[in-house]
Amino acid sequence: MQPILQYIDTSAFQNDLLEWYDRNKRDLPWRENQDPYSIWVSEIMLQQTQVDTVIPYFNRFMSQFPTVFDLAKAEEQDVLKAWEGLGYYSRARNLQNAAQTVVELYNGVIPSEVKALGALKGIGPYTRGAILSIAFNQPEPAVDGNVMRVIARLLKIDDNIAEPAVKKKFETIVRDLIPDHDPSSFNQAVMELGALVCTPKNPICNLCPVQSHCRAFEHNVVSELPVKAKAKKKKTEVYAIVLLQTEGGDVIIEKRSDQGLLAGLWQFPMIPVGNIGFEHMETWLQNEYGLTVKHLDFAEDLKHVFTHKIWKLSVYTSEVEVAGHLDERLKLVQKSDLDHYPFPVSHQKTMQHLK
């Protein structure tokens, strides 16, 4: 056992936390059973995403792809469409890739061994621990931001949680805290406590079921923990999104690269005005795609924030003449058919300006 755990009564802490969880746990669709597939899907969706946002996506996704076999054999565009609006689309592609591996190597049975499960694409230490503990009731740590915040305050740990070595330290501590008799409930209880009570700002310490065990509360330093170094300033990129329609009302869309940001999604043509300037947009469309526009009309400005960058977007509309074959990157579709294609949120917001 880690020396730092000498400061708390581990058994009493476990009991107090589990009793609180049993009385207060939220009724969530992926908690209806311990099905490894549904728990896996939920954990992937919950990465960087709030529970309330995930619930309707999870329900629709499970209705469309109820088993790992259904997900494995689906068209990637259908999977991305089901994920549309949830963001971080590499999660969906990795999830399907891993499902195909499970079908191919394990006959559709999600592996319950640490090494085999961790080898699946998109399953890191946290997701692996969450699946093994919640679905298979194994005493494996599942350490995310909520868990590190709870443990940092519980044990008054002032290490920088942004450092990989510190996360490893927390995993070791949590492994020693997990009771062998109910790892599933324990890990979920710590996550639930971080989400509902031990929140980043204004934690509700007077309602905390483990307040008597919390060293940060005892020393009046709850608001100072956990310690996390400030993130680097995000890079800003400036683009114009151009909604191009023919005289008949058809719309030009473009498929993004199969690699990198928003891979495999569809968008309206984007002009890197941060590099060329707004005054050269019409020339850029002609040189890049061979498109002749009559006039670009400004519609609105938008901003979209990613984890590592910010897009500043100016939206324009124009009528376009399509003579001969379109550039291979582009596709001409009826406006009514746009719903069949997965678009990133930033481009979904612009569709109101289509005629």
N, C-alpha and C positions, 0 to 999 in steps of 0.2 A: 504493500500500500504506500502511496505517495506521502512523504512526511507532512505536507501541508494539510492533509486530511485529519491530522491529530487534533486540529482546532474545532472539529465538529463531531457530534454524535451521528455517525453515518446511518446507523439503523433507525434512529429517531427521525432523521431528515427524510429517509426513504419513506417511512410510514406516513409522516405528515403530508408529504408531497403526493403520494399515491391516494390517500384518503381524499384530499382536495380534488384531485383529478377525477376520481370516481364520481364525485358530486357535481363537478362544474364543467366537465369536458363538453365541447361543442358537438352538436349533431351534424357531422359532415359525411357526405356520401361515400367517401373512401374508408370510413370507419365502420361501415355496415358489416364488414367481415374482414378476414385476414388474407384475402385473395392477393397473391404476390403481384399479379399483373396490374390490378387496379391501384394497388399501393405504389407500384413503380411509376405508372402514368401520373398519379397525383404528385409524387415527389418531384418528378421532372417539371411538371407544370408550376409547382410552388416555388421553384428557383427564381428569385428576383421578382416574384409576383405575389400580390396580396391574396389571402384566402377567398375573400368575397368576390374577387375578380375571377378566380380559378373555377369556382363551383359550377357556373353555367357551361363553361368550356369543357370541364371534366365530364359533365353529364352528357353533353352532345357528342363528345369524342368517344365515350364508352358505348353510346348508342350506335354510333357509326362503325366503330371497331371494337366489338365486345370481347374479342379474344386476341391473343398474340398472333394467331394464324391470320385473322382478318387484317390486322395491321401489317403483317409481313407481306401479304400479297396485294395490298392496296397500291394504287397509283400514287406516286409521290405528290403530284399536284393536288390530289384529293386530301392527302394528309396535311399539306401546307394550307389548303383552303379551310380545313377544320380548325387549324391553328391560327388562322388569320385574325389579327388584332391582339393576340397574346404576346407577340414580340419574341425576341431571342429565338429566331426560327431554326437555328442550328440544333436546338433542343429537339424539335420535331424530326428533323432528318436523322439525328443520332438515335433517337428512340426507334424509328422504323428500321434503321440499319441493325440495331441491336436485336430487335424482334426477329428479323430475318436470320440472324445468327442463332438465336434461341431455337427457332424452328429447324434450322439446318443441322445444328450440332447436338441439340438436346431434345429433339422431337416435341418442341413446344413447351417443355417443362422448364420454368425459370430456375436456374441453378441456385442452390442454397449454400454453396461453398464460397468462402471469401475470395479466393483467387479467380475462380471461374466467373463469378458475378462481377468482380471488379474489372475483368478483361473486356466486358461488353462496352461498346462505344457509348460515351456520354455518362457512364456511371463512375463517378469519383468517390473518394472516401466517405463523404457525407451520405450520398444517395445509397451507396453500398451498405453502410451501417444502418440507415433507416429501413431499407428493405429487409435485411437480415434480422434486425431486432423486431420490427413491427409485424412483418409477415411470417417470419420463421421463429420468432421468440428466442433469438440468440443474443447473448450479452455483448453486443458490439456497439461501440460508441457512434453516435450520429451527431456530429458537431457542426452547427451552422452559427450564424450571427446571434440568433436568439439564445442558443445554448451557451455560447461564449460569454454573452452579457450576464446571464444568470450565474454562471460559475465564477466569473470575475468578481461579481458583487458578493456572492456567497462566501468566497474564500479570500476576498480582498486582494486580488491579483492585479498588479499594476503594469504587467508586461504589455507591450504593443501588440494587440491582437491582429494587426495587419501583417505581421511577420509569419511566414510559413512555419518556422521552428516553434513559435508560440502556439500555433494551432495544434501542432503535434503534442505539445505539452498538455493542452486541454483535452485532447483525445485520450491520453494516458490517464488523466485524472478522472474523466467520465467513466472510463472502463472500470476503474476501481470503485466508482460510486454505484454502478448498475447492480441491482439485486438479481441474483440468479433465478428467483422464482417468477419474476414478471418483467423482463427487459422491455417487452413491447409497450406496456403502460408507462414504465418509467421514462423512456426516451420521449414518448409523446407528451408526458406530463411536464417535462422540463421545457419542451418547445412551447407547450400551451401556456405555461407560466410566463415565459418570455414574451409571448404574443399578447396576453391579456392583463398581466399584473406588473411584471418586471420589464416595463416598456423602456425604450431608449430615453424618452423625455417624460417627466412627471410620473414616475412609477408609483403605483398605488400600494405603498409599503404597509399602510394600516390594514389592508386586506390580504396581505401576503401570508400564505399558510406556513411558510418556512422563515418568517421574520426572526424568530428566536434563534435560528441557526446562522443568520446572515452577519458576517463580520463587517461588511461595508456599512450596514445599518447601525451596528454597534458602535462603529467609529465615526459615524456621520459623514461618510464619503460616498454615498450611493450615487450622487449626481456626477461624481468625478470618474466613475468607472462604467464601462471598460475604457481603457486607453487605446485610442486608435489614431495613427498618424493621419494628417490631412492628405486628401487625395490630390494628385496633380491636376492642374487646371486643364479643362477639356479643350481640345482643339475645335475651332469653329470653321465650317466649310459652307460656302455660299453657292447655291444653285438656283436655277429657274426650272420650274416644272411647267411643261408646255402641253396644254390640252389641244390636240390637233384633230379637227373634224373635217370630213369631206362635205361637199355640197349636199350629198344625200344623207348626211348625219352619222356615217360610220366614223369610228374612233381609232387612232393609231396608238398601239401599246407596244411595249418593249419588254422582253424577258431579261432579267438580270443574269449575270454570270452564275455558273453553278458553283463557284468558289467565292468565299469572302462574305462581306456584310449583306444580309438579306438575300442570300444565294437562292436562286431558283424561283424567286417571286417575280411578279409582273409589275410594271410601272408605266407611267407616261414618260415620254422622253425628258431627260434631265440635262440641262446645259450648265457646265461648270463656269458660271459667270464670275466666280472669284478669281479665275485665271484669265478669262478673255474680256470681261466687262460687258455690261448690259447692252452697250451700243452695237456689239458684234453678234448678237444672238441669231439674227436671221441668216447671216453669213455662215455661222457655225452649223446651223441646221442643213444648209445647202451643201457645205463641204463634208460634213460627217455622215449625213444620211441621204443626200441628194433630194431633199425636200424643199419645195418652193412654197413659202407662206405669203399670204396677201398682206397681213398686218398683225402684229402681236399686240393684243389688248390686255392690259394689266387687270388682274382679278383680286388678288389679296396677298398678304405676306403671312407666312407661317414659320413656326420654329418647332423642331423635333429634337428631343434630347435623348441620346444614347448613353450607355455606360461610359464610353471613352471619348465621345465627340458630340458636337452640336451641329445640326443642319439648320441654316437660315435659308428659307425657301420663299421665292417670289413666284406666284402662280400667274400664268398667262394663258390666254385662249387665242385660237386663230383658225381660220378656214385654210385648208391645204389642198393642193392639187396633187393627185396621185396618177402619174403617167407611167405605164410600164410596170416592171417588177419593183416591189419595195426592197429596201435593204434587208438582208437575211435576219437581222436582229429584230426587225419590226414586224408587227402583225396588224392587219386591218380587221376590226370586229364591229359588230353592231352594238350600239350602246346597251341594248337590253341583254346582251350576252356577257357584259363585264362581270356579272355576279358569278360566272363560272371560273373566273381566274383569281388566284390569291394575290392580293395587293398589300403592301405595308400600310400601316395606319396613316402615315404622312400623305400617301397618295389617295387613300380612301377619302380623306377630308376634302380633297379637291374636286371630287366628282359632282358636287352640287353646281359647279360652274359649266358643266356640259350642257349644250343646248338640247 
